[in-house]
Amino acid sequence: MVARGIRPAAVLIAALIALIAIGSPAAAEPTPGGPVTVTVPEGQKLAPGEYPATVRSGDKDINVTIVVPPEAAGQAEGQTGTTTTGPAAGGGAAEETENSGGIGQTLLLGVVLLLVAVGGAMLYLRVLAPRRYLRPYLQALAQIQAKRYDLALPALTRLEATLPEQARAEARFFIAFAMYRLDDRRAAEHRLAELHREDPANVEAAYLLAQLRADRRDFDGAEAVLDRLDPAVREAPGNVRKLYGVVTAQRAFAAFRDGRVDAAAELFEKVERLDDFAEHVPVDLRNRNILVGTKALFEKDVPAAREQFESLLRAAGRIDGAQRGPLLASAELGLALSTWLADGTHSAAETERHLVAALALLNPAEALTATWPPQSADPGLTARIEEMMIRANRPAEEIEAERTLRDIHFLRGMAVLRAWAEADPRYAQSAARDYIDRALQRFARARELDPEFSDVYVVVGLLRYYLAESETDSRAAVAVLREAQKLGTRDPEVLQILNHDERARRANRDAAETYLQILDRYVQDSTVREQVREALLARMSRYGKVRDWDTRPALIGKRVSTPTVAEMHARSELLMARINDLVQHQGGTADLSGARQLTVSIEQRSREIAEYARAIEDQEAELLALLGDKLLSEVET
């Protein structure tokens, strides 16, 4: 690029030198018959008159007469100069005038040549040179317009250094834009940052750079870029103002979450002034009483929070219009939270009073209780997904209002539990069922407003789990906690309970499989009466979910002879060994105390039968011995 800039400059310099050379009188040589210039030495003067002289020109001597007119002599009195004369006296003035005209013509010609040279240089710079590069550049821009960024990017990168200055800056922006569209965001942001540093007023580069930073949630960096634009451009209706509103709103919410209330209030005011997203700013956050009171709640400064919300309650009561109800409800809700944080035995009741007042202001027809568990049957996964989609597609204002009511009902349920915890222990034990029922009614109403609210299922599930009085109650509580897990809860205590339940279920499944194997062996044992086995299978067939009883093993027919006592004892010992092993290694939650008692009873009776059999055998032997002694002794005699 340096050589391309030197070439037209050299043309201009050459033309100027030529002009100076043509117009310089010192460069002229005497011509035959023309005037001759004679220089008078310094310090000497010539008096007016005529002076004969000889002038040598080359190898010739020329005789001349020097004429000094009176006025020339007057000029020469104080300076050293030159005197011009010609071959004839009196002809010098005319010849000098003719010589001046020739010099003027030469100067005019030089100016014309200079203008021609400058025009040619400008034609080359403005028309001929750019034309070589503009055609492929326009083709690359056409690829951008056609969304063929993969083709446009290499072409623009190749042409960038060859384009004129203005087109080069434009090409650099389109290179960054193509990188952005090709998802090379880091490289795009780097190029846009360079363009923004060179020209902060470049709206396109600033907008895209701010958009990139906002996409990666660097809202502070995005705002720094947009703040350098002219306010008239930044706040004029259009995409730049919308982006500026989004960035400002995000910074306002971040400041509010961090507890920087004053900064949040200023940013929310700016969002409202920008107007594009003013309706998305919650009404509560537009009021400094609410912001300052909320900050005090975060800091657990109850007196300061109460003062702010009471001031809001008085101020909102004096205004009319649509804002009155929401502001009064916000004040009641703030007072409820302030009361919640305050110490005292009546804080739960006062909290409930403020929460009910807020509900009445937000929705005068709002129901305060519902039934738990829900009366409607589970509609199934598909129906639930459709219901979730319908609820999600409602207007944002309706969803936000419903969630506010849901949260208030949830707080009401928690307030009942707190009142139970603060009650006199002598009374709390007898009134436990009443507290639990009242809390469940409030939680049920919160669930009606938002069936996907997992916190309700977490609290209700834990409450019922720890207060369960039977295995049935425990399983019902675990089912509620499992529903909370489906809705996305990651509470460690809930996950621990569910993992324990899963291990118990797995152990129960293994134990059930072992039991079925024992049952199969028993019903195929021919030493057991067929009537007993038939009755046992009929009794166990009610557990159809565990096993397909139509495929049960066929019973072996009656044996011809009744089993002996030894066979019965051996069968009983084997069965008891299997049952005892199953009961000892059963890791589930089933109550097997009755099975253990039966096992002990069977083992005891089996030992008694064996002892009776041995006693009978001894008595049989004694009887035979007595009869033998009698009979055989008589035969021998």
C-alpha positions in Angstrom: 0.0 0.0 0.0 3.0 2.4 0.5 4.1 2.0 -3.1 0.6 2.7 -4.3 0.5 5.9 -2.4 3.9 7.1 -3.6 3.1 6.8 -7.3 0.6 9.6 -7.6 2.7 11.8 -5.3 5.7 11.3 -7.6 3.6 12.4 -10.6 2.6 15.6 -8.8 6.2 16.4 -7.7 7.6 15.8 -11.2 4.9 18.1 -12.7 5.8 20.8 -10.2 9.6 20.5 -10.9 8.8 20.8 -14.6 6.8 23.9 -14.0 9.5 25.6 -12.0 12.2 24.7 -14.6 10.1 26.1 -17.4 9.2 29.3 -15.6 12.7 30.2 -14.2 14.4 33.2 -16.1 17.8 32.1 -15.0 17.5 29.1 -17.1 17.2 31.1 -20.3 20.2 31.6 -22.6 20.7 34.7 -24.9 19.5 34.3 -28.4 21.0 36.0 -31.4 19.5 39.5 -31.8 17.9 39.3 -28.4 18.7 41.3 -25.3 21.9 40.8 -23.4 22.2 41.1 -19.7 25.3 42.7 -18.1 25.9 42.6 -14.4 27.5 45.7 -12.8 30.1 44.7 -10.1 29.1 45.4 -6.5 29.9 48.8 -5.3 30.2 50.4 -8.7 27.7 52.8 -10.4 27.2 53.9 -14.0 26.2 57.5 -14.9 23.5 58.1 -17.4 24.7 57.8 -21.0 26.0 55.4 -23.6 29.0 53.0 -23.1 30.5 51.0 -26.0 31.5 47.4 -25.0 32.4 44.0 -26.4 30.6 40.9 -25.2 32.0 37.4 -26.0 29.4 34.8 -26.8 31.0 31.4 -27.3 33.9 31.9 -29.7 32.6 35.2 -31.1 32.9 38.8 -29.9 29.9 41.0 -30.2 30.1 44.8 -30.1 27.3 46.3 -28.1 26.4 49.7 -26.7 25.2 49.9 -23.1 22.6 52.6 -22.6 22.0 53.8 -19.0 18.8 55.9 -18.9 18.3 58.5 -16.2 15.7 56.4 -14.2 18.0 53.3 -14.3 20.8 55.4 -12.9 18.6 56.5 -10.1 17.7 53.0 -9.2 21.4 51.9 -9.2 22.5 54.6 -6.7 21.8 52.5 -3.7 22.1 48.9 -5.0 24.0 46.5 -7.2 21.9 45.4 -10.1 21.8 44.2 -13.7 21.5 46.3 -16.8 19.9 44.9 -20.0 20.6 46.3 -23.4 20.5 45.3 -27.0 22.5 45.8 -30.1 20.8 49.2 -30.7 20.3 51.9 -28.3 16.6 52.5 -27.2 15.4 49.0 -28.0 15.8 47.4 -24.5 12.4 48.3 -23.1 10.4 46.8 -26.0 12.5 43.7 -25.9 12.0 43.3 -22.1 8.2 43.6 -22.6 8.3 40.9 -25.3 10.4 38.6 -23.0 7.9 39.0 -20.1 5.0 37.9 -22.4 6.9 34.7 -23.3 7.5 33.9 -19.6 3.7 34.3 -18.9 2.9 31.9 -21.7 5.3 29.4 -20.2 3.8 29.7 -16.7 0.3 29.2 -18.2 1.4 26.1 -20.0 3.0 24.7 -16.7 -0.2 25.3 -14.8 -2.2 23.5 -17.5 0.3 20.5 -17.4 0.0 20.5 -13.6 -3.8 20.4 -13.7 -3.7 17.5 -16.2 -1.3 15.6 -14.0 -3.5 16.1 -10.9 -6.6 15.1 -12.8 -4.9 11.9 -14.0 -3.8 11.0 -10.5 -7.2 11.6 -9.1 -8.8 9.5 -11.9 -6.4 6.7 -11.1 -7.0 6.8 -7.4 -10.7 7.3 -7.5 -11.8 5.2 -10.5 -9.2 3.0 -12.0 -7.5 1.5 -8.9 -10.7 0.8 -6.8 -12.4 -0.8 -9.8 -10.0 -3.6 -9.7 -11.1 -4.6 -6.2 -14.7 -3.4 -5.9 -16.1 -6.0 -8.3 -15.0 -9.1 -6.2 -15.9 -7.1 -3.0 -19.4 -6.6 -4.2 -19.6 -10.3 -5.1 -18.6 -11.2 -1.5 -21.3 -8.9 -0.2 -23.8 -10.6 -2.4 -22.8 -13.9 -0.7 -23.4 -12.2 2.7 -26.9 -11.2 1.5 -27.5 -14.7 0.4 -26.5 -16.0 3.8 -23.6 -18.0 2.3 -21.2 -16.9 5.1 -18.9 -19.8 4.5 -18.1 -18.5 1.0 -18.1 -14.8 1.8 -15.7 -15.0 4.8 -12.5 -16.2 2.8 -13.2 -13.8 0.0 -13.6 -10.8 2.3 -10.5 -11.8 4.3 -8.5 -12.0 1.1 -9.7 -8.6 -0.2 -9.5 -6.7 3.1 -5.9 -5.3 2.7 -6.5 -4.3 -1.0 -9.5 -2.1 -0.5 -9.6 1.7 0.0 -9.8 2.9 3.6 -13.5 3.4 3.8 -14.4 0.1 2.1 -11.8 -1.6 4.3 -13.5 -0.7 7.5 -16.8 -1.9 6.1 -15.2 -5.2 5.0 -13.8 -5.8 8.4 -17.3 -5.4 9.9 -18.7 -7.9 7.4 -15.9 -10.3 8.2 -16.9 -10.2 11.9 -20.5 -10.6 11.0 -19.8 -13.7 8.9 -17.8 -15.1 11.9 -20.7 -14.4 14.2 -23.1 -16.2 11.8 -20.7 -19.2 11.6 -20.6 -19.3 15.4 -17.0 -18.3 15.7 -18.0 -15.9 18.4 -14.7 -15.3 20.0 -13.0 -14.3 16.8 -16.0 -12.1 15.9 -15.9 -10.3 19.2 -12.1 -9.7 18.9 -12.5 -8.1 15.5 -15.5 -6.0 16.6 -13.7 -4.8 19.7 -10.9 -3.5 17.4 -13.4 -1.7 15.2 -15.1 -0.3 18.3 -11.8 1.1 19.6 -11.0 2.7 16.3 -14.4 4.2 15.8 -16.7 4.2 18.9 -19.4 5.9 16.9 -19.8 3.0 14.4 -23.4 1.9 15.3 -23.3 -1.4 13.5 -20.1 -2.6 15.1 -21.2 -1.4 18.6 -24.6 -3.1 18.3 -23.1 -6.5 17.2 -20.4 -6.3 19.8 -22.9 -5.5 22.6 -25.1 -8.3 21.3 -22.3 -10.8 21.5 -21.4 -9.8 25.1 -25.1 -9.9 26.1 -25.4 -13.4 24.7 -22.7 -14.6 27.1 -24.3 -12.6 29.9 -21.6 -10.0 30.1 -24.1 -7.2 30.6 -21.6 -4.8 32.1 -19.4 -5.1 29.0 -22.4 -4.7 26.7 -23.5 -1.6 28.4 -20.0 -0.1 28.3 -20.1 -0.4 24.5 -23.6 1.1 24.1 -22.8 3.9 26.5 -20.2 5.3 24.0 -22.8 5.8 21.3 -24.4 9.1 20.8 -27.5 9.3 23.2 -29.6 10.4 20.3 -28.7 7.2 18.4 -28.8 4.9 21.5 -32.2 6.0 22.6 -33.9 6.4 19.3 -36.6 3.7 18.5 -35.1 0.6 17.0 -32.9 -2.4 17.7 -30.2 -0.5 19.5 -32.6 0.9 22.1 -34.2 -2.5 22.6 -30.8 -4.1 23.2 -29.9 -1.3 25.5 -33.2 -1.8 27.4 -32.5 -5.6 27.8 -29.0 -5.0 29.0 -30.1 -2.3 31.5 -33.0 -4.5 32.8 -30.6 -7.4 33.4 -28.2 -5.2 35.3 -31.1 -3.9 37.4 -32.2 -7.4 38.4 -28.6 -8.4 39.2 -28.3 -5.3 41.4 -31.5 -6.1 43.1 -30.4 -9.7 43.8 -27.1 -8.4 45.2 -29.0 -6.1 47.6 -27.8 -2.9 45.8 -31.2 -1.3 46.1 -30.3 2.3 45.0 -28.5 1.1 41.9 -31.4 -1.2 41.1 -33.9 1.7 41.4 -31.8 3.9 39.1 -31.5 1.2 36.5 -35.2 0.4 36.6 -36.0 4.0 36.1 -33.8 4.0 33.0 -35.6 0.9 31.7 -38.9 2.7 32.1 -37.5 5.7 30.3 -36.3 3.5 27.4 -39.9 2.3 27.3 -39.5 -1.0 25.3 -39.5 -3.2 28.3 -41.1 -1.0 30.9 -44.1 -3.4 31.2 -41.7 -6.2 32.3 -40.5 -4.4 35.3 -42.5 -5.7 38.3 -44.7 -3.0 39.9 -43.1 -3.8 43.2 -39.7 -3.0 42.0 -40.7 0.5 40.8 -41.3 1.7 44.3 -38.3 2.7 46.5 -40.3 1.8 49.7 -40.5 -1.8 48.4 -36.9 -1.9 47.3 -35.5 -0.5 50.6 -37.9 -2.7 52.6 -36.8 -5.8 50.7 -33.2 -4.9 51.3 -33.9 -4.6 55.0 -35.5 -8.0 54.9 -32.4 -9.5 53.3 -30.4 -7.9 56.1 -32.9 -9.1 58.7 -33.4 -5.5 59.9 -37.0 -6.0 60.9 -37.8 -2.5 62.3 -36.4 -0.8 59.1 -38.4 -3.2 56.9 -41.6 -2.7 58.8 -41.2 1.1 58.7 -40.8 1.0 54.9 -43.8 -1.2 54.3 -46.0 0.7 56.7 -45.1 3.9 54.9 -46.1 2.2 51.6 -49.4 1.0 53.1 -50.3 4.6 54.1 -49.2 6.1 50.8 -50.9 3.5 48.7 -54.2 4.0 50.6 -54.2 7.6 49.4 -54.0 6.9 45.7 -56.5 5.8 43.2 -56.3 3.8 40.0 -55.0 0.4 39.0 -51.8 0.7 41.0 -53.5 0.9 44.4 -54.4 -2.8 44.8 -51.0 -4.2 43.9 -49.1 -1.7 46.0 -51.4 -2.4 49.0 -50.9 -6.1 48.5 -47.1 -5.6 48.3 -47.2 -3.7 51.6 -49.2 -6.4 53.3 -46.9 -9.1 52.0 -43.9 -7.1 53.2 -45.4 -6.7 56.7 -46.1 -10.5 56.7 -42.5 -11.3 56.0 -41.4 -8.7 58.6 -43.6 -10.4 61.1 -42.2 -13.8 60.1 -38.7 -12.6 60.9 -39.8 -11.1 64.3 -39.6 -13.0 67.5 -42.7 -13.7 69.4 -45.3 -16.3 70.1 -48.0 -14.5 68.1 -45.9 -14.0 64.9 -47.5 -16.9 63.1 -51.0 -15.7 63.6 -50.1 -12.1 62.6 -48.3 -13.4 59.5 -51.4 -15.3 58.5 -53.5 -12.2 58.9 -51.3 -10.1 56.6 -51.1 -12.9 54.0 -54.9 -13.3 53.9 -55.2 -9.5 53.5 -52.8 -9.6 50.5 -54.8 -12.4 48.9 -58.0 -10.4 49.2 -56.4 -7.4 47.5 -55.0 -9.5 44.7 -58.1 -11.6 44.1 -61.2 -11.0 46.2 -62.7 -14.4 45.1 -59.6 -16.4 46.0 -60.2 -19.7 47.8 -58.2 -20.1 51.0 -58.1 -23.9 51.3 -58.3 -27.1 49.2 -58.2 -30.9 49.9 -55.1 -33.0 50.2 -54.5 -35.4 48.6 -56.0 -34.2 45.3 -59.4 -35.8 44.6 -58.9 -36.1 40.9 -57.2 -39.2 39.5 -53.8 -39.1 37.8 -54.6 -38.2 34.2 -51.5 -39.9 32.9 -48.2 -38.7 31.5 -49.5 -37.5 28.1 -52.4 -35.6 29.6 -50.1 -34.0 32.2 -47.7 -32.8 29.4 -50.6 -31.3 27.5 -51.8 -29.5 30.6 -48.3 -28.1 31.3 -48.1 -26.8 27.7 -51.5 -25.1 27.9 -50.5 -23.5 31.2 -47.1 -22.3 29.9 -48.7 -20.7 26.8 -50.9 -18.3 28.8 -50.1 -14.6 29.0 -47.1 -13.7 31.1 -49.2 -11.5 33.4 -51.6 -14.3 34.2 -48.8 -16.7 35.0 -47.0 -14.2 37.2 -50.2 -13.4 39.1 -51.0 -17.1 39.7 -47.5 -17.7 41.0 -47.8 -14.9 43.4 -51.0 -16.4 44.8 -49.4 -19.8 45.0 -46.4 -18.5 47.0 -48.7 -16.7 49.4 -50.7 -19.9 50.1 -47.4 -21.8 50.5 -46.3 -19.3 53.1 -49.6 -19.7 54.9 -49.0 -23.4 55.2 -45.5 -22.8 56.6 -47.0 -20.3 59.0 -49.3 -23.0 60.4 -46.4 -25.4 60.9 -44.5 -22.6 62.7 -47.5 -21.9 64.9 -47.5 -25.7 65.8 -43.8 -25.5 66.6 -44.3 -22.5 68.8 -47.3 -23.9 70.6 -47.3 -25.2 74.2 -46.0 -28.8 74.1 -48.9 -30.0 76.3 -51.4 -28.7 73.8 -49.3 -29.3 70.6 -49.4 -33.1 71.1 -53.1 -33.3 71.3 -53.7 -30.8 68.5 -51.2 -32.2 66.1 -53.8 -33.6 63.8 -55.5 -30.2 63.6 -52.3 -28.4 62.7 -51.4 -30.9 60.1 -54.8 -30.8 58.4 -54.8 -27.0 58.3 -51.3 -26.9 56.8 -52.2 -29.5 54.2 -55.3 -27.5 53.2 -53.1 -24.5 52.4 -50.5 -26.5 50.6 -53.2 -28.2 48.6 -54.5 -24.7 47.4 -50.9 -23.8 46.4 -50.8 -27.1 44.4 -54.1 -26.3 42.7 -52.7 -23.0 41.4 -49.4 -24.6 40.2 -49.4 -28.5 39.9 -45.7 -28.3 38.9 -44.6 -26.5 42.1 -42.2 -29.0 43.6 -41.7 -27.3 47.0 -45.3 -28.2 48.0 -44.5 -31.9 47.4 -41.2 -31.7 49.3 -42.8 -30.2 52.4 -45.9 -32.4 52.5 -43.8 -35.5 51.7 -41.3 -34.9 54.5 -44.1 -34.0 56.9 -46.0 -37.2 56.3 -42.8 -39.3 56.2 -41.6 -38.3 59.6 -45.1 -38.5 61.2 -46.0 -41.9 59.6 -47.6 -44.3 62.1 -47.6 -47.3 59.8 -45.9 -48.8 56.8 -48.8 -47.7 54.6 -48.3 -44.0 55.7 -44.6 -44.3 55.0 -45.2 -45.6 51.5 -47.7 -42.8 50.8 -45.2 -40.2 52.0 -42.5 -41.7 49.8 -44.9 -41.5 46.8 -45.3 -37.8 47.4 -41.5 -37.3 47.6 -41.1 -39.2 44.4 -43.5 -36.8 42.7 -41.3 -33.9 44.0 -38.3 -35.6 42.4 -40.1 -35.9 39.1 -40.8 -32.1 39.2 -37.1 -31.4 39.6 -36.3 -31.1 43.3 -32.7 -31.9 44.3 -33.1 -31.6 48.1 -30.5 -33.9 49.7 -32.9 -35.1 52.4 -35.5 -36.1 49.9 -33.0 -37.9 47.7 -31.6 -39.8 50.7 -35.1 -41.0 51.7 -35.8 -42.1 48.1 -32.5 -43.9 47.8 -33.2 -45.8 51.0 -36.7 -46.7 49.7 -35.2 -47.9 46.5 -32.8 -50.2 48.3 -35.6 -51.6 50.4 -37.7 -52.2 47.3 -34.9 -54.0 45.6 -34.4 -56.2 48.7 -38.1 -56.9 48.8 -38.0 -57.9 45.1 -35.1 -60.3 45.8 -36.9 -61.7 48.8 -40.1 -62.2 46.9 -38.2 -64.1 44.2 -36.7 -66.4 46.8 -40.1 -66.9 48.4 -41.6 -68.0 45.0 -38.9 -70.6 44.6 -39.7 -72.0 48.1 -43.4 -72.0 47.3 -42.8 -73.9 44.0 -40.9 -76.6 45.9 -43.5 -76.9 48.5 -46.5 -77.3 46.2 -44.7 -80.0 44.3 -43.8 -81.9 47.4 -46.0 -85.1 47.4 -45.6 -85.6 51.1 -47.9 -82.6 51.6 -51.6 -83.3 51.3 -53.1 -82.1 48.0 -55.9 -80.3 49.7 -53.4 -78.2 51.6 -51.4 -77.3 48.5 -54.6 -76.4 46.5 -55.8 -74.1 49.3 -52.3 -72.4 49.5 -52.2 -71.7 45.8 -55.7 -70.3 45.8 -54.9 -68.0 48.7 -51.7 -66.7 47.1 -53.2 -66.2 43.6 -54.6 -62.8 44.7 -51.1 -61.3 44.2 -51.5 -61.2 40.4 -49.1 -58.3 39.9 -46.2 -60.4 41.4 -46.7 -63.5 39.4 -48.9 -65.0 36.6 -50.7 -67.7 38.6 -52.0 -69.3 35.5 -48.5 -70.6 34.9 -48.1 -72.1 38.4 -46.5 -75.5 38.6 -48.8 -78.5 38.3 -49.6 -80.4 41.5 -48.2 -83.9 41.8 -51.0 -86.4 42.5 -51.7 -88.1 45.8 -49.1 -90.6 47.0 -50.3 -94.1 47.9 -49.0 -94.1 51.4 -49.1 -91.5 54.1 -45.7 -89.8 54.8 -43.8 -91.1 57.8 -43.0 -89.0 60.8 -39.3 -88.9 59.7 -40.3 -87.6 56.3 -42.5 -84.9 57.9 -39.7 -83.9 60.3 -37.1 -83.7 57.5 -39.5 -81.7 55.3 -40.2 -79.3 58.2 -36.6 -78.9 59.0 -35.7 -78.0 55.4 -38.6 -75.6 55.0 -37.7 -73.9 58.3 -34.1 -73.4 57.3 -35.1 -71.7 54.0 -37.7 -69.5 55.7 -35.2 -68.5 58.5 -32.6 -67.6 55.9 -35.1 -65.5 54.0 -36.3 -63.6 57.1 -32.8 -62.9 58.4 -31.5 -61.5 55.1 -34.7 -59.6 54.2 -33.6 -55.9 54.0 -37.0 -54.4 53.3 -39.5 -52.7 55.6 -42.1 -55.5 55.8 -43.2 -56.6 59.2 -42.3 -60.3 59.5 -42.8 -60.7 63.2 -45.8 -63.0 62.6 -43.8 -65.2 60.2 -41.0 -65.6 62.9 -43.6 -66.7 65.5 -45.0 -69.3 63.2 -41.5 -70.5 62.4 -40.8 -71.0 66.1 -44.1 -72.8 66.6 -43.5 -75.2 63.7 -40.0 -76.0 64.8 -41.3 -76.7 68.4 -44.2 -79.0 67.2 -41.8 -80.8 64.7 -39.5 -81.6 67.6 -42.5 -82.8 69.7 -43.7 -85.0 66.8 -40.2 -86.5 66.5 -40.1 -87.1 70.3 -43.6 -88.7 70.2 -42.5 -90.9 67.3 -39.5 -92.1 69.3 -41.6 -92.7 72.3 -44.0 -94.7 70.3 -41.2 -96.6 68.7 -39.8 -97.4 72.2 -43.2 -98.4 73.4 -43.7 -100.6 70.3 -40.4 -102.3 71.0 -41.4 -102.8 74.6 -44.8 -104.2 73.6 -43.2 -106.6 71.1 -40.6 -107.6 73.7 -43.3 -108.4 76.3 -45.4 -110.4 73.8 -42.3 -112.2 72.6 -41.2 -113.1 76.1 -44.7 -114.5 76.8 -45.2 -116.3 73.6 -41.8 -117.6 72.8 -41.2 -118.8 76.3 -44.3 -120.9 76.1 -43.3 -122.4 72.8 -39.8 -123.4 74.1 -41.2 -125.0 77.2 
